[in-house]
């Protein structure tokens, strides 16, 4: 009986230690204030997410292996502090997915975002050279229809490229992670000028 008690106590200690580490260290512990200085300039959604963009990325599964690769084209338009970002994703398995984000930017840098597959509203902040967005995403039925909690960070690089890292959680457990790069789609930008 003592062995079972010690094993249970050991398991409890490990769980508590992992929860403490997760709370104070890692991806989920960063805040917009951490990036307020803006070493790569000031991230302004109206400037950096504007016009035609190309996005290339990978999606990792829960074990850290690449599950999917994609290329996406975005078209972002702003009227003052109100924006629409139309997205078309093309995945390596041949499927295509579209999304239209509706963005509202406050004068204090706060963001409210909605989309058809987002439950309620997403809320975020642009701060320095970063943008954080938190929301709940409903997966398509062919992917199980699960609702995932998403923590989405975009970081501005010195050359204006945007690096996007998102983590997707179910019951607090990371089930997927996305890493992508976004930049102006030069072929479309040049085509609009020509």
VORO-871804 format. One record per residue: residue number from 0; residue in three letters; x, y, z of N, C-alpha, C in turn. Coordinates in steps of 0.2 Angstrom, whole numbers, plus 5000, padded with zeros to 4 digits. Atoms other than C-alpha are relative to their C-alpha. Layout:
> resi,resn,n.east,n.north,n.up,ca.east,ca.north,ca.up,c.east,c.north,c.up
> NUM,ALA,X,Y,Z,X,Y,Z,X,Y,Z
...
//
This chain:
> resi,resn,n.east,n.north,n.up,ca.east,ca.north,ca.up,c.east,c.north,c.up
> 0,UNK,5004,4994,5000,5000,5000,5000,5004,5006,5000
> 1,UNK,4996,4994,5000,5014,5012,5004,5003,5002,4993
> 2,UNK,4997,4998,5007,5021,5010,4986,4995,5003,4996
> 3,UNK,5006,4996,5004,5004,5015,4978,5000,5007,5003
> 4,UNK,5001,4993,4997,5003,5030,4990,5006,5004,4997
> 5,UNK,4994,4996,5003,5021,5035,4985,5000,5002,4993
> 6,UNK,5001,4999,5007,5017,5033,4967,4995,5005,4998
> 7,UNK,5005,4995,5001,5002,5043,4968,5002,5007,5002
> 8,UNK,4997,4993,4997,5011,5057,4978,5005,5002,4995
> 9,UNK,4995,4998,5005,5025,5057,4965,4997,5002,4994
> 10,UNK,5003,4998,5006,5013,5058,4951,4997,5007,5001
> 11,UNK,5003,4993,4998,5004,5073,4960,5005,5005,4999
> 12,UNK,4994,4995,5000,5021,5082,4962,5002,5001,4993
> 13,UNK,4998,4999,5007,5025,5080,4944,4995,5004,4996
> 14,UNK,5006,4996,5003,5008,5087,4938,5001,5007,5003
> 15,UNK,5000,4993,4997,5010,5102,4950,5006,5003,4997
> 16,UNK,4994,4997,5003,5028,5105,4944,4999,5002,4993
> 17,UNK,5002,4999,5007,5022,5104,4926,4996,5006,4999
> 18,UNK,5005,4994,5000,5008,5117,4929,5004,5006,5002
> 19,UNK,4996,4994,4998,5020,5129,4938,5005,5002,4994
> 20,UNK,4996,4998,5005,5032,5128,4924,4996,5003,4994
> 21,UNK,5004,4997,5005,5019,5131,4911,4997,5007,5002
> 22,UNK,5003,4993,4998,5012,5146,4921,5005,5005,5000
> 23,UNK,4994,4994,4999,5029,5155,4923,5005,5000,4994
> 24,UNK,4995,5001,5005,5039,5149,4908,4997,4998,4993
> 25,UNK,5002,5003,5007,5036,5147,4889,4995,5005,4996
> 26,UNK,5003,4996,5005,5025,5153,4875,4994,5004,5003
> 27,UNK,5006,4997,4997,5009,5156,4885,5001,5006,5005
> 28,UNK,4999,4995,4995,5017,5167,4898,5002,5007,4997
> 29,UNK,4998,4993,5003,5023,5181,4886,4993,5005,5000
> 30,UNK,5006,4995,5000,5012,5197,4887,5002,5006,4995
> 31,UNK,4999,4994,5004,5010,5212,4875,5006,5005,5003
> 32,UNK,4996,4996,4997,5020,5222,4887,5008,4998,4999
> 33,UNK,4994,5003,5001,5035,5211,4884,5004,5003,4994
> 34,UNK,4997,4997,5006,5037,5219,4867,4998,5007,4999
> 35,UNK,5002,4993,5001,5032,5237,4870,5005,5004,4997
> 36,UNK,4994,4996,5002,5049,5244,4866,5000,5000,4992
> 37,UNK,5000,5000,5007,5047,5238,4848,5007,5000,4996
> 38,UNK,4993,5000,5003,5065,5234,4843,5000,4999,4992
> 39,UNK,5000,5000,5007,5060,5230,4825,4995,5005,4997
> 40,UNK,5005,4995,5002,5048,5245,4824,4994,4999,5003
> 41,UNK,5007,5000,4997,5030,5248,4828,4996,4996,4995
> 42,UNK,5005,5004,5004,5018,5234,4822,4994,5004,4999
> 43,UNK,5007,4997,5001,5003,5243,4814,4996,4996,4996
> 44,UNK,5004,5005,5004,4990,5231,4808,4998,5004,4993
> 45,UNK,5002,4996,5005,4984,5245,4796,5005,5001,4994
> 46,UNK,4995,4999,5004,5001,5246,4788,5003,4993,4998
> 47,UNK,4996,5006,5001,5009,5229,4790,4995,4994,4997
> 48,UNK,5005,5005,5003,4993,5218,4786,4995,5004,4996
> 49,UNK,5004,4995,5005,4987,5229,4771,5002,4997,4993
> 50,UNK,4999,5002,5007,4985,5224,4753,5001,4993,4999
> 51,UNK,4999,5007,5002,4990,5207,4745,5006,4998,5004
> 52,UNK,4995,5003,4997,5000,5196,4756,5001,4993,4998
> 53,UNK,4999,5007,5001,5008,5179,4754,5002,4997,5007
> 54,UNK,4998,5003,4994,5009,5167,4769,5002,4993,4999
> 55,UNK,4997,5007,5001,5019,5151,4770,5001,4997,5007
> 56,UNK,4999,5003,4993,5019,5139,4785,4999,4993,5000
> 57,UNK,5001,5007,4998,5018,5123,4793,4996,4999,5007
> 58,UNK,5004,5002,4994,5006,5115,4806,5003,4994,5003
> 59,UNK,4997,5005,4997,5014,5104,4819,4994,4996,5004
> 60,UNK,5005,5004,4996,5004,5090,4828,5002,5000,5007
> 61,UNK,4998,5000,4993,5004,5087,4847,5007,4997,5002
> 62,UNK,4994,5003,4998,5020,5077,4846,5006,5004,4997
> 63,UNK,4994,4995,5003,5030,5091,4837,5002,4998,4993
> 64,UNK,4998,5001,5007,5030,5083,4819,4995,5004,4996
> 65,UNK,5004,4997,5005,5024,5092,4804,4994,4996,4998
> 66,UNK,5006,5004,5002,5006,5087,4800,4998,5003,4993
> 67,UNK,5002,4997,5006,5003,5099,4786,5004,5006,4998
> 68,UNK,4996,4994,5003,5011,5113,4775,4995,5004,4996
> 69,UNK,5005,4996,5004,5002,5127,4767,5003,5006,4997
> 70,UNK,4999,4994,5003,5003,5142,4756,4993,5004,5000
> 71,UNK,5006,4996,5000,4990,5156,4758,5001,5007,4997
> 72,UNK,5000,4993,5002,4985,5172,4750,4995,5004,5004
> 73,UNK,5004,4996,4996,4978,5186,4760,4999,5007,4996
> 74,UNK,5001,4993,5003,4970,5202,4754,4997,5004,5006
> 75,UNK,5002,4996,4994,4968,5215,4768,4999,5007,4998
> 76,UNK,5002,4994,5001,4959,5231,4767,4997,5004,5006
> 77,UNK,5001,4996,4994,4957,5245,4779,4996,5006,4998
> 78,UNK,5004,4994,5001,4944,5259,4781,5001,5003,5007
> 79,UNK,4999,4998,4993,4951,5269,4796,5003,4994,5004
> 80,UNK,4998,5005,4995,4952,5257,4811,4996,4994,4999
> 81,UNK,5004,5006,5001,4940,5244,4803,5003,4997,4994
> 82,UNK,4997,5004,5005,4948,5230,4792,4997,4994,4999
> 83,UNK,5002,5006,5003,4944,5215,4782,5006,4996,4997
> 84,UNK,4994,5004,5003,4957,5201,4779,4997,4994,4997
> 85,UNK,5003,5006,5004,4951,5188,4766,5006,4995,4999
> 86,UNK,4994,5005,5001,4962,5172,4767,4998,4994,4996
> 87,UNK,5001,5006,5004,4963,5158,4755,5006,4995,5001
> 88,UNK,4994,5005,4998,4974,5143,4762,5000,4994,4995
> 89,UNK,4999,5006,5004,4980,5129,4750,5005,4995,5004
> 90,UNK,4996,5005,4996,4986,5114,4760,5004,4995,4995
> 91,UNK,4996,5004,5004,4999,5101,4754,4996,4993,4998
> 92,UNK,5004,5006,5002,4985,5087,4754,4994,5002,4994
> 93,UNK,5005,4998,5006,4975,5097,4740,4994,5004,5002
> 94,UNK,5006,4996,4998,4962,5105,4751,5001,5007,5000
> 95,UNK,4999,4993,5000,4958,5123,4751,4995,5003,5006
> 96,UNK,5004,4997,4994,4951,5134,4766,5000,5007,4999
> 97,UNK,5001,4992,5000,4944,5152,4766,4998,5002,5007
> 98,UNK,5002,4996,4994,4942,5164,4780,5000,5007,4999
> 99,UNK,5000,4993,5001,4937,5182,4781,5000,5003,5008
> 100,UNK,4999,4997,4993,4943,5191,4797,4997,5007,4999
> 101,UNK,5002,4993,4999,4934,5207,4802,5003,5003,5006
> 102,UNK,4996,4997,4994,4945,5218,4813,4998,5007,5001
> 103,UNK,5001,4993,4998,4942,5233,4823,5005,5001,5005
> 104,UNK,4994,4998,4996,4957,5242,4830,4998,5006,5004
> 105,UNK,5001,4995,4996,4955,5253,4845,5006,5005,5000
> 106,UNK,4995,4995,5000,4965,5269,4847,5006,4998,5005
> 107,UNK,4995,5003,4995,4974,5260,4862,5004,4994,4998
> 108,UNK,4997,5006,5003,4980,5246,4851,4996,4994,5001
> 109,UNK,5004,5006,4999,4967,5234,4857,4996,4998,4993
> 110,UNK,5002,5003,5006,4960,5222,4843,4994,4996,5002
> 111,UNK,5006,5005,4999,4942,5214,4842,5000,4997,4993
> 112,UNK,5000,5003,5006,4942,5201,4828,4994,4995,5000
> 113,UNK,5005,5005,5001,4928,5190,4821,5001,4997,4994
> 114,UNK,5000,5004,5006,4927,5176,4808,4994,4995,5001
> 115,UNK,5005,5005,4999,4914,5163,4804,5001,4994,5004
> 116,UNK,4999,5006,4996,4923,5149,4812,5003,5002,5007
> 117,UNK,4998,4998,4993,4928,5159,4828,4994,5001,5004
> 118,UNK,5005,5000,4995,4917,5157,4843,5000,5007,5003
> 119,UNK,5000,4993,4997,4911,5175,4848,5005,5004,4997
> 120,UNK,4995,4995,5002,4925,5188,4847,5007,4998,5002
> 121,UNK,4993,5000,4998,4944,5187,4847,5002,5006,5003
> 122,UNK,4997,4993,4997,4953,5200,4858,5007,4999,5000
> 123,UNK,4993,5000,5000,4970,5205,4856,5003,5007,5001
> 124,UNK,4997,4994,4999,4983,5219,4857,5006,5001,4995
> 125,UNK,4994,4999,5003,4996,5227,4846,5004,5004,5005
> 126,UNK,4996,4997,4995,5011,5232,4856,5007,5000,4998
> 127,UNK,4993,5000,5002,5028,5237,4850,5000,4997,4993
> 128,UNK,5000,5004,5006,5033,5225,4837,4997,4993,5000
> 129,UNK,5003,5006,4999,5021,5212,4841,4992,5001,5000
> 130,UNK,5008,5001,4999,5002,5207,4840,4998,4994,5003
> 131,UNK,5002,5006,4997,4994,5195,4851,4992,5000,4999
> 132,UNK,5007,5001,5001,4976,5188,4847,4998,4994,5004
> 133,UNK,5003,5006,4997,4966,5176,4858,4993,4999,4998
> 134,UNK,5007,5001,5002,4951,5167,4852,4999,4992,5000
> 135,UNK,5002,5007,5000,4941,5151,4851,4998,4998,4993
> 136,UNK,5001,5002,5007,4941,5142,4834,4997,4993,5000
> 137,UNK,5003,5006,5001,4929,5129,4828,5003,4997,4994
> 138,UNK,4998,5004,5005,4937,5116,4817,4995,4998,4995
> 139,UNK,5005,5003,5005,4928,5110,4801,4998,4993,5002
> 140,UNK,5003,5006,4998,4917,5095,4803,5005,4994,4998
> 141,UNK,4996,5006,5002,4929,5084,4793,5006,5000,5004
> 142,UNK,4995,5000,4995,4942,5089,4806,4998,4998,5007
> 143,UNK,5003,5001,4994,4931,5084,4820,4995,5005,5003
> 144,UNK,5004,4995,4998,4922,5100,4823,5002,5002,5007
> 145,UNK,4998,4998,4994,4932,5103,4839,5001,5007,5001
> 146,UNK,4999,4993,4998,4933,5120,4848,5007,5000,5003
> 147,UNK,4993,4999,4997,4951,5125,4851,5001,5007,5003
> 148,UNK,4998,4993,4997,4958,5139,4862,5006,5002,4996
> 149,UNK,4995,4998,5004,4970,5149,4851,5004,5006,5003
> 150,UNK,4995,4994,4999,4985,5160,4856,5004,5001,4994
> 151,UNK,4997,4998,5006,4991,5169,4841,5005,5006,5001
> 152,UNK,4995,4995,4999,5007,5179,4841,5003,5002,4993
> 153,UNK,4997,4998,5006,5013,5189,4826,5006,5005,5002
> 154,UNK,4994,4996,4998,5031,5197,4827,5002,5003,4994
> 155,UNK,4998,4997,5006,5037,5210,4815,5008,5000,5000
> 156,UNK,4993,5000,5001,5055,5207,4808,5002,5007,4998
> 157,UNK,4998,4993,5003,5066,5222,4804,4999,5002,4993
> 158,UNK,5001,4999,5007,5063,5220,4786,4992,5001,4998
> 159,UNK,5007,4999,5001,5044,5221,4788,4996,4993,4999
> 160,UNK,5003,5007,5000,5041,5202,4787,4997,4999,5006
> 161,UNK,5003,5002,4994,5029,5195,4799,5001,4993,5002
> 162,UNK,5000,5007,4998,5032,5179,4809,4995,4998,5004
> 163,UNK,5006,5001,4997,5017,5171,4815,5001,4993,5004
> 164,UNK,5000,5007,4996,5016,5157,4829,4994,5000,5004
> 165,UNK,5007,5001,4997,5000,5150,4835,5000,4994,5004
> 166,UNK,5001,5006,4997,4996,5137,4848,4993,4999,5001
> 167,UNK,5007,5002,5000,4980,5127,4848,4999,4995,5006
> 168,UNK,5001,5005,4994,4974,5119,4865,4993,4998,5000
> 169,UNK,5006,5003,4998,4960,5108,4870,5001,4997,5007
> 170,UNK,4999,5002,4993,4957,5106,4888,5007,5002,5003
> 171,UNK,4994,4998,4998,4973,5115,4891,5006,4997,4998
> 172,UNK,4995,5004,5003,4983,5103,4881,5002,5002,4993
> 173,UNK,4998,4998,5007,4993,5108,4866,4998,4995,4995
> 174,UNK,5001,5005,5005,4986,5099,4851,5003,5002,4993
> 175,UNK,4997,4998,5006,4994,5109,4837,5003,5006,5001
> 176,UNK,4997,4994,5000,5005,5123,4833,5002,5002,4993
> 177,UNK,4999,4997,5006,5007,5134,4818,5006,5005,5000
> 178,UNK,4995,4995,5001,5022,5143,4812,5000,5002,4993
> 179,UNK,5001,4997,5007,5021,5155,4796,5004,5006,5000
> 180,UNK,4997,4994,5001,5029,5169,4788,4995,5004,4995
> 181,UNK,5004,4996,5004,5019,5183,4780,5004,5006,4997
> 182,UNK,4997,4995,5003,5025,5196,4768,4996,5003,4994
> 183,UNK,5003,4998,5006,5019,5207,4754,5000,4995,4994
> 184,UNK,5000,5004,5006,5014,5197,4738,5002,5004,4995
> 185,UNK,4998,4995,5005,5025,5206,4726,4997,4999,4993
> 186,UNK,5003,5001,5006,5018,5198,4711,4993,5004,4999
> 187,UNK,5006,4997,5001,5001,5205,4715,5001,5008,5001
> 188,UNK,4998,4993,4999,5008,5222,4722,5002,5003,4993
> 189,UNK,4998,4998,5006,5017,5224,4706,4995,5000,4994
> 190,UNK,5005,5000,5004,5002,5219,4696,4995,5006,5001
> 191,UNK,5005,4995,4999,4991,5232,4704,5003,5007,4998
> 192,UNK,4997,4993,5002,5004,5246,4700,5000,5000,4992
> 193,UNK,4999,5000,5007,5006,5240,4682,4994,5003,4996
//
